């Protein structure tokens, strides 16, 4: 089985979020399971020189992008047994930013068409092209309209970011007629065009990253204007949970030692009796910051310590810094991101908070459980699918959860978790159950292989 995995980013070359992790770990796992999978992504300026200097140039050509003749180069690098291809065009990808440039429509239309055109330059003909998020959303469209005749799967990691642009770009940039694609079963979205809608409409199969999220995106509340499309396409829509690399997140010291070490580093009182609640997150409404901040001061009046790591919207950054100044001995706000520091926080904390408004899958709760740090989550998307709420009467569960998106419900469950923390026997039993859960990439990889086979047989 031959699969070309298309992504706007991939660790270790370039990563801005969870997609970068998935595009690294999933192909690596599938390769070990016997799939001939190759990854293709843009050759960004920000890719470290230690990788760019080792790339092998395989060839180049000029391709049509509407009225333009555009250079397309293809470079190659093999790491950890996985083969990576890089679409090269300095005009589009030698930029300061990965996304958010004024001409993203043109840049990623080029990337999508370039993926298909690059196959004539490499010795690889895939059985399936597996596309991810809006950056490669036009691959299935170009595949169908220009009769490349590949089977395609499209995975949605976050429906909020759809690659929405003005309809004037259709003929001027995409190089297809407006009448051909500007309709409900094409790219049309609220008067403009959506790359993601292209991926959804033109692919053979659609996946997203948890079973609960599959159902949620069929509703008006979480469907981002595409709920009707998802209801119509229920027959070709499936949820497959992401995983984590459990070997990467192996605790290397005792929980108590890591907790004291974390407290010392953050200049918090060094005490095993004080529970540490942590968040490692993008500071964004999606992550539940609104309902948390309504109750943060009440929570800080308890005998707890709170640790936050992340960057995002200035309104949240500034407010959290104000709170830190007010409760200096109880809260540590770190407006940055450092992967090694994040591991220290996961490992040294007692409770990990994820009160998300929506969460397609979530990886943080899986990482936290692997370290025996109990997640406290809202029952939504992948959080609902992976965290079993603690039931004191039956003594089951791997964490704590609440349903409604309100600060009152969040506060109530935080208080319940803190009361449970005082019962060390029960707390440690929950920790042991959480650590035993298998959310490895191997489990996810097997499900993707089954899907690849299914798509191969059906289409």
N, C-alpha and C positions, 0 to 999 in steps of 0.2 A: 504494500500500500504506500503510495506516494502522496504527500501532503505539502502544500506551500502555505506557510503561516504568515499572514500579512499584518503588520502592526506599525503604528506611528511611533512606537518606542519599544525598547527592549533593554533590560539590564544585561550586562554591565556597561553597555555602550552609552545609553541615554535613558533616563527615567524621570518622569514627573509625578507618577502616581502608580496605582495598583496595576494598570495595564502593563507597565514596564516589568513588574514582577511576573505576571502571568506569561508574558511573551518570552520570558527566560525559563521559568520552571516547568511550564507545561510541555513545550517542545523537548526539553531535556528528558522529561519523564517518558514521553511518547517514544523517543528514540530508544530508550532502554527497554521499552515494551515491544520493540520490533518494527516501529513505523519509520519509514524513510521520510522524515520531516525536515524541511528547510525553512528558515525564517528570512523574510525580506523586509527591509525598512529603509527610510531615507538616510543618506550619508550626511548627517548634520555636522556643521562646523564644531559644535560642542563635544563631539565624540573625542575622548582623550587620544592624544598622539600615540600613546603606547599601543593602541589598537589600529589607528589609521596607518601607522608606519608598517604594519604587518599585512595589510590588505593586498590582495593580488588583483590586478585589473584584468577583467575577463573580456572587455570589449566595449564598443560604443556604437551608437546609431543616432539618427535624427528621427523624431516622431512628430506626427501632426497633433496639434492641440488647437482645434478650430483653425484659424488662418495662420497660426504660428508654426514654424519649423523649429523644434526644440531639441537640444542636445540631451541624450540619455546615455550615461555611463553606468557600467555595472562592475562593482568590486566584490571580492569574496574573502571571507575569513572563517576558519574553523576553530571553535573553542569548546572544550569539554565534550567533544564528539559530535557537536551540532554545527551544521553548516549555515552560515549567514551570508546573505547577499545584501548589498547596499546600492540603492539607486542614487546616482551621482549627478548633480546639476548645481553648480555653485551659485547661479543666480537665485535659485529657489531655496537652497538649504545652507548657504554660507551666511547665516543670520545670527543676530544676538539671541533671539528667542526661538524656541521650538514651535510653539503655537502662539496665536494672537497677533500675527503680522497683518498688515493692511490687505495683503493679497493672498490670504489663506485659501480662498476659493480656488485660485489658479494653482497655487503650490500643491494642494492635495488632489486636485483634478489631474494634474501632471503625474503625481505619485500613483494614483489609482490606474491611470491608463498605462503608465510606465511599468507597473508590475506585470501586466499582460504582455506588453511589448518586449520586456526584458527576457522573456522565456525563449526567444529566438537566439539569445546570446549565451545561454547557459545550457549545459547538457542535462536538462531535467524537465520532464513533462509530468506534471502532477495529475493524480486522479481526482483530487479535491483541492480547491483553493479556499482556505479558512481565513476570512476577513474579520477584523475587530474594530468596533467603534467607528465614529464618523470619518476618521482620517482615511479609511479604505472603503468607505461606503459606496463609492462609485465603481468599484471593481466589478461587482455583480451586474451593474447596469451596462458598463462597456462590454462585459462578457456576452450579455444577451444581444445587445443592439448590433455589435460588430461581429457576432458569430464566432467568437473564440472557442465556444463549445466546451468549456470546463464546468464541472459540477462545483457549486459554491455553497459554503456555510457562512453565516454571518452571526457573530457574537456581540451582544450588547452588554457592555460593562457598566455604563451609566447613561441612562436615557436623557438626562438633563442636557447633556452636551451633544447637539445634533448636527453641527456644521450647517447652520442656516445662513443663506446668502440671498441676494436679490435675484429675481427672475431674469433680469437683463444679462446675467452671466451664462445662461443656458447655451445660446448660440455663439456668443462672443468668446467664451472660454471653454465650455464643455465640448463644443463642436458637434452637438446634436440638434435636431430641429426642435423648436419649442413645442410644436404640436405633438411630437413623438413622446415627450416625457413630462410635459407640464399638465398633469392631471392627477386624480386621486390615486391611481394605481402606478404612478410614476414618482416624480420628485416634488410635486406641489405640496407646499406646507404653509398655511396662513398667508397666502399671497406671494410667498417667496419659494425658495427651493431648499430641501433638506438632504444632505448627503446620507444621513442615517436612514431616512425614508427610502432612499434608493437601495441601500443595503437590504432593508426589510422587504421591499416589493420585488426586487429582482433576484434575490438569492433562492436557492432550492430549499434551504432549511435555516431556521433562526434558533439560536440558543441565547439564554441569559444565565446569570450566575447563581441562581437559587430557585427552588421550586416556588417558594412564596412570592418572589418577585415576578415570576411568570404570571401569577394570578393578579397581583397588584397593578401591573402595567395595563391590564384590561379594564381598569376603572378610571373614571375621570380625574380622581384625586391624584393618581400617580402615573397616569398614562401620557402626560406631557403633550396632549393633543393628538396622540396616536392610539388611544384606547380602542377606537372602533376598528382600526387596522389589525390590532393584535387579537381582538375577538374574532375577526374574520379569518385570521391565519392560525387559529388555535391548533389546527391539524399539523402545522409545520413549526411549532414553537415548543421548546423544551428547556427545562432548567437543569444545569449541571453545576454543582458547587465548586468553587475554587478550593485549592488546598494550600498547605504550607510545607516548606522543607523542614521537616522535624529535626533533621541532623544539624541544620543551621541554628535552630533555637533550642539546643540542649543546655540545660542549666549546668554551669561549671562549678558552682559552689552552693552551699546550703542556703535555703531561703532566709534564715535568720542573719547569716553573714552578709548576704547581698542587701538585705534591708538596712542593716546598720551602716553599711558602706554607702548606700544611697543617701541616707539621712546625713551622714557626715559630709558628703560631697555637696549637698544642697544647704548645709548649715541649718538643718532642722534638728530638733531635739532627738538625740539618739536613744530610742526606747522601743523595745519589741512589743510593748503593750499598746502603743498608739497605732491604730490602723492607718495605712497609707492608701488613699484613693488616687488613682492616676487617670490621665487622659493623654493619648498621643493622637493628634488629629489635625486635620485642616480646619482652620477657624472659619466656619461657614454655617449658615442656618441649617443646611442639610444635616449637620452633625449634632443638632440639638442644643446649640449654645444658648438660644433664646430661653428655653425652659430651665436650663441649668443656672443661668445667671440670675433668674428671678429668685432662686433659692440658695445661691452660693453662700451668702452671708449666714443664713440660718444653719446651713450644713457646717460651716466653719466654727460655729459656736459649740459644736460637739467636740469631743476629745479625739480629733482626727488631724491628719496632715494631707494636704492636697498638692499634687504635682501635675503640671501641665507642660507638654512639649508640642510645639506646632506653630505654624504661621498661617496668615490668611487675611481676612477683612480687618481693616484698621479699627473699626468701631469695637470689635471684640478684643483685639490686641490692647487697645488703650484702656478699656474697661477692666480687663483682667490685671493690667499693671496697677491700676488704681486700687483694686482689691488687695493685691500683693503688698502695696505700701501700707495698707490699713491692718493687715494680718501677717506681718513679716515673719513671725515665728511659726506660722502654720501652713503657709502656701508658698510654693515655688513656681513661678511662671517663666517659662523658657521659650522666648519667641525666636525659634530657630528650628532646624531639623538636622539631626545627627543620628545615623543609623545605629552606631555603637552605643550612644547614650540612650537611645530608645530601648535597646536590649537590656541595659542596666535598669531602666524604669520598669519594664515588664517583669523582670526577674525579682526586683526588690519590693514591688508593690503587693498589697493584699487584695485590693478591689480595683477592677478596671472598668471605667465608665464609658458607655456608648449609648446615649439617649437619642439616637438619630431620628430625624423626621422621616427619612427613607434611607435604606441601605441595601443596594442590590445583592451584595454578598457580605462584604466585610472580611478582612483578614486579621484585624487586631484582636478580635475576641478569640480566634483560633490560636494565635500566638500566646495570648495571655493564659489560656487554659493549659497550653503545653508547659508553661512555667509554673502552673499551680496558682496562678493569680486569677481570682474568680471574676468573671465578667458580670456587669450589671447593665442590662440592655433594654431597649424598647423592643417589643415583640413585632418586628417588621422585617420583611425581606429575609436576607441570609442570617440575620441575628435570631429570628424566630426559628429558623431551621437548624441552627447549630447549638443554641444554648437552651438546655432543659431547666425550667425554673425550679428552684429548691422548694420542696414540700416537707415541712417539718414533721407532719403526721406520718407520712410514709417513708421519710428519710431518703428521698430520691432527689436528683437534680444535679446540675453542674454549674449553676450560677443563679442570678436573680433577674427578674424581668417585670416589666409593666406594659400595659396596652395603650392607654390613651396618651396623646401627645400634650400633656399638661405638666406644669411644674409641681402641682400637688401630688400627682401619682408618682413622679420621679422622687420627690422628697420622701414620700411614705415608704418606698422600696429601699431607698438609701438607709433610712432609719431601721428598717427590718433587717437589712444586711449587717448593720453595725451591732444590732442586738444579737444576731446569730454569731458574729465574730467573737463575742464574749464566751461562747461555748466552744472551747478549743477542740474538744473531741468531735463535735459535729462539723466544725469548720474544716478540720483536717480530712474528715470523711468526704466532704464535698470536693475538696482539693484533689484527693486521690481519684475520684470519679472523673473529674475534669481532665486530669493528666492522661487518663487511659483512653480518652476519645481519639479515634483515628480519623483525622482530617488531613491525611497525607495527599500529595499530588498523585501518588500511585492509584488511589481510589478514583480520583477524578479522571486520570488518564485512561483507565479501563472503560469508563463510561463514554469518553470521546471516541475511543476505538469502535465501540458498539455503534455509535452514531455514524461514524464514517462508513462503516459497513452497510448500515441501513440506507444512507443516502446513495451509496454506490449501487444498491440493488433497486431502489425506488425510481431513480431518475436516469 
